[in-house]
């Protein structure tokens, strides 16, 4: 029997992280980490399903769920074999509707919905193949991988032949890097110690816990108050020492001149990078900041909404670190385009994973990047946030400050059924209880 996709189920899942201030930063002081969560159901006798998500921080998650519904007609009824035979054509069709493109194109809510559906399709393909996503990608030929990429709008920076050359160059030594990753894992850094809403005492405790777990890279949030930033940077330096790397993240709150002035004062604490120092859409602003604050690096990408923005960031020398996000771009296919451009321009990829489910899926893409694209670990670390993993069937595994390669088939984003029921908004138990508590005398 030919397996078909029979339904696209979208659910509004929200976790009340604003209660603990986990995830708090200068732009987003009280986030509720959320997922517009997709299940691709099939008529497979084995009840094969594909799971995907896009990340939000609470209000507006329902808009992503609605946008997923708008894309449903492009998916339901498709034969799984046709989808997996040409993932590039599938991506083109999902993103190419002439009327839906008007509300993008390839950005905003409709592109977040695209990410959820496309990643669910890759999860379905990987599960059908019995492989984790990273291994599925590693086992594909350079020609198969390039066929997954849309080169529209980026051929002035990278064409298919150049992409093939990058992949072919590293192909003969893939096996050695795969064995290395299985044995030692991919290096990680922690953001969990540096959330803006945490007390000084909690920052110190979490730094010490991070050191005990083997982390050598720590990121702190900045941007709300410069004097507080300086005090907290001093605190983190006291805890992690002078020889470990400290990164800073302003979450878009500064103007260009303000970012330069702030980093001139924070430079005393030897930050490795400043993340999102200004508007994520300001390519030239990032480039100006990068020139002014060197050798401190500029990192950005979690709000870069498509491959075209990354193309310009690379072309202008605006970033030293590429923080691609697989739930902000249009899923795995578009991430592949960015990884290949980053390799061409020599920019290390350090993906954004500061959200529910993002560490789970982005570990696969970092492993693939090292094994098949960059072939280098120099200046490459993958973000880790230490909450909400308990809600996943196959949560990330961190050992000695490194991501260990997942072994279960799929993209690792399947949420536990009990978590889906409890945290579905607005009628899940967690949200009903919160409303009841808010009205109690």
N, C-alpha and C positions, 0 to 999 in steps of 0.2 A: 504493500500500500504506500502511496506517495503521501508523505506527511505534509499537512498544510497548517498555516497559522489561522486559527479559528476566531481569536479575539485578542484585543488589546485592552487590558484592564489597568486603569490609572488610579492611584490612591494618594491622598494627601496625608503624609506622615510627618508629624512634628514632635520633637523632643524638647521639653521645657528646660533647656540649658540656661535660660536667663535667671533661673533660681540660684544657680551656683556661680554665675558669671563666667563659666567656662566659655571660651570663644570671644570674650569681650575685648574691644579695641577702641581706638579713638573715633572711628566712624560709626561703629556698631556697638554701643555700650551694653545692650541687653539682648543678644541674639538667642532665638530658639532654633537650634540646628534642625533643618527640615529636609525632606526628600519628596519630590514628585516622583513617585515610585511606579514603575511599569512592569507588568507581567505579560509576556507574549504566550498565550495559550495555544496548544496544538491539538490535533486529533491523533497524536501518537499513542499507541497502546501503552507505552511506558510513561505517559503523562509528562512528556518532555516539555519544559517551559524555559523561556528566556527572561532573565531579570535585569532591569536597568534602572537608573535613577539620574536625576539632576538635583543639584544642591541649592537650597535657599536658606534664609535665616528667619523664616516665619511668615509674616504677612506677605501675601503675594504668591505663596506656594499654590494656592487654588488657581491662579492664572496659568501656571505651568501645567497643572492637571487638565485645565480646559484646552490648552494648546495641544497637549498630547491627544485629546479627543479629536481635534481638528485634523490630525495626521493619521488617525485610525484608518480611514478608507484606503490609504496608500499601502497598508500592511495586511489587513485581514483578507484572507483568501489566497494569499501567495503560497506557492510551494516552497518548502524549506530548501529543497535542492536548487531551486532557481535563485534564491537569495544568496546562498553560500557559494554558488558557482561564480557570482560576479558581485562582490560586495561594493565595488566602485559604482556599478550601475544602480544598485539599491540606494546608495547614498545620493547619487545624482537625482533619482526620482523623488526621494523624500524631501530634498531641498529645492527641487526645481519647479514646483507648481507655480504657474504664472501669477495666480491671485494671492496665494499665501506669501509669495516673495515680496509682495508690496509691504507687508507688515514686518519684514526683515530689512533687507535681504541678508540672511545668514548672520543674524544678531538678534538680541533681545529675547523675549519670552518664547517666540517660535523656535529659535535656535537652541534654547535650553531644552525644549520639548524634543527637538531632533536628537540631542545628545542622549536623552533617556531611551528613546526608541532604538537608535543605532547601537548603543551599548548593549541593550537587551538582545538585539539581533546577534551581536558578537558572542554574548553569553550563551545564546541558544546554539550557535554554531560550535562553540567550544565544548559545550556539554554533549552535543551530538557526536563530536569527535572523541569524547572521553579525555580531553586535555585541559589543563589550565590555560587561560588566554595567552600568557607569555610564551608557553611552549607551542601553542598553535601557531603564533606569529613567527617564532624562531624556526619552526619546521617548514614555513612557506618559502618558496624560491624568491629571489629578488624580483623576477618578472611578475609573480603573483602579488607580491606586496605593492609594487608600483601600480598595478591595475586597480588597487584599492584607493589610490590617491586622486583627488581632484586637483589638477594643475591650473585650473581656470583662475585667472588674475595673478598668478605667481610665476609665470614663465620667464619674466624679466629677471627673476632671482634664482629660479631653479626649474629645470625642465625634466621630462621623464628620463632622458639619456643620462643626465648628471645624477639623478636619483639612483638609477641602475648601477652606475659606476661606484657610488658610495656603498651600496649594499653588496656589490660583487667584491669590492676591495676587502671587506671584512669577512666574507663568507668562508674562506678556507680555515679561519681560526675560530669560528663560532663555537666549536665543540669544547675547546679549552676554556673559554669564558663561561660557557654553560656549566661545566664541571666546577669552576671556581665559585660561581654563584650558589650552586647547590651545597657546596661545602662551607662557604663563609657568609653568604648573603650580601645584600646591597646596603651601603652605608646610609645611615639615617641621621637626622637632626631632630631635636625636640622643640616644639613651640609651647608645650604644656606648662612650662615653668613661668612663662612671661606674659600671661594674659593681663590686660590693663586693670581689670577690676580686682585683682588679687592683692591681699595685704602684703607688706614687706616680709612679715614672718612666714607667710605661705610661700612667697617667692623663694626665700632661703631654703625652706624645707624641700620644695620641689626641685631646686637646683641640686641639692644633696642627693635626692632620690634619683635624679637623672644621671648624676655621676656614678652612682652605685650600679645603674643599669648599663653603663658603658658608653653613654653619649659623650661626645667631645665637641659638639656644635649645639649652641643654644640660641634661641631667638626670643627677643623681647618686643613688646608693643610700645610704640612711642607716638607722640603727636598731640596729646590732649593738653599737656602743660610741660614746657621745656624744663623748668626747674625740677619737676617730678621725674622727668625722663633722665636727667643728669643724676639725681639721687638713686634711682632704680638701676641705672647702668653701673654706677659705682658698686651697688650691692651685688649685682650679678658678677661683676669682675672679681669682687672679693671671694665669691663662692666658687667660681669656675677656674680662677687663676688667669694669669697673663698669657699662657701658651695655648689655651683652647679658643675656639672661634666663637665670637659673639656677633649675631646678626640683629638688625633692627627693622621694624615694619611700621610705617606711618599710615597705612590703610587709606591713602589718597587725600589726607586732610590738608596738606600744605599747598600754597601757591609755589611757583617755581623759585622765586627769590627767597621765600620763607624756608623752603626745603634746603637751599644752599646755606643760608645763615644758620639754621638749626644743626645741620650736619657739621658745620665748621666747629661748633661747640661740642658736639657729641663725638667728634673725631678723637678726642682725648682718650676715649675708651676703646680705640682700635677696632671699630666695627668692620666686619668683612663685607657686608652689604647693607644698603638701605633699600627696603622693599616698598613698592608703591609710594614713592615720595610725593606724587602729585596726581592729577586726574589721569586715570588709565587711558584716556583717549588722546592725551597730549604727547604725541610722538616727539615733537621738537622740544617740548619742555623736558622730557626725560633725557634727551640728548644734551641739552644745556646743563642740566644737573650733573650728568655723567662727566662732562668735561670739567666742571667746576670743583667737584669733590674728589676726583681721582687722587690717590689710588683706591679709595673706597669704591666698591662696585655698586651699580644700580641693578636691582632685580625687579622684574614685574612679569605679569602674565595671567594672573588669576581672573582679571576682568578684561583681558584682551579677547574679544568675542569671535575672532575668526583668524584664519591663516594670513589674511591680507594685513591685518594689524601687526602680526609677528614679522611678516616680510619687511615692513617699514621699520620696525624696531631694529631688525638686523641690519638693514641697509644704511641706516643713519648712525649706527654705533651707539644706540641709545641705551642698550642694556648689556651688562656683562654676564648676567645669569638669566636664563629663560625659565619662567615658572608656568609652564603650560598646565592647563586644567582640563581634564577629559570630560568634565560635565559642563563646562562653559563653552568650549568649542563643540562642533557638531559630532562628538563622539570619537571613537577610535580612528576612523578614517582620516579625520582632519588632524588629529594628533600626529599621525604618521607623517603628514605633510610638514608639520612644524619640526618634528625631530630631524627630518632630512634637511630642511633649511638650516637648522641650528648646526648640524654637522658641517655643512658647506661653509658657513660663516665662522665656524670655530667657537661657538658660544655654548658653554656647558648647560645642560638641561637639569634643573632642580625643581621638579614639579610641585605645584601647589596641592596640598592635601588637607588643608584646614577646614574640613567639613565632614559631615556624616557620609560614610561610604567612600570618600575620596582616597584615603590610604589604601582601602581594599582594592580599588580598581587601578590606581596609579602605580602600585608596586609592580603590576604586570608590565606596564609600559616602560618603567625605568629599567626593569630587567631586560626587556627587548631592546631598548636603546643601547645599553651597554654591549649586549651580546652581538647585535646585528648591525648597529648604526655607528655609534661613536667609537666603540672599541676602547674606551678610556674611562677611568674613574677619577681622573684629575679634576678637582673642583666640583665634583658631582656628589650631592647628598639629596636624599628624599625626605621631605617633611613628615613628621609623625606627631599626631595629636592623640593624647591618651584618654579618650573617652568615647563611649557609645559602641565600642567594638563588640561588647557582649550581646548586642542585638543581631549579630550576623551569624549565619550558619558556619561560615568559614572565615573567622576573623584573622586579621594580620597577626603574624608571630614575630616578635622582636627579641633577638638574642644578642647580647653584648653590643647593643647599639646598632644593630643591623637588621634589615628586613630579610627573613628567611623565605625562599621561594615557595609559594603555595603549591600544593599538590593536587587539590581537588579540581575537578573539571569546572570550567566557567570563569567568570570575572570576579568571583568572591563577593558579590554584592547582594546575594540572596538574604533577605531579612527573615528572622524567625517568625513563624505564624503568630505566636503569642505577642511579639513586639508589634506586629502590624495591627493586631486587634486592640492592643492597649493604647497605642499612640496615634491611631488614625484620628484626624481632626475633622469635625469638632466633637464627635460622639464616642471616641475611645475613652476607656476608663480613666486614663490619666488626665484628660481634659475635662471630663465631667466632674471629677473630684476637685480639680482646681477651681472650676466655676462655683461649685458648692462651697468651697472654703472661702471664696471671696465674698460671698453673701452672708456668711455666718456672723451673728452679732458678737 
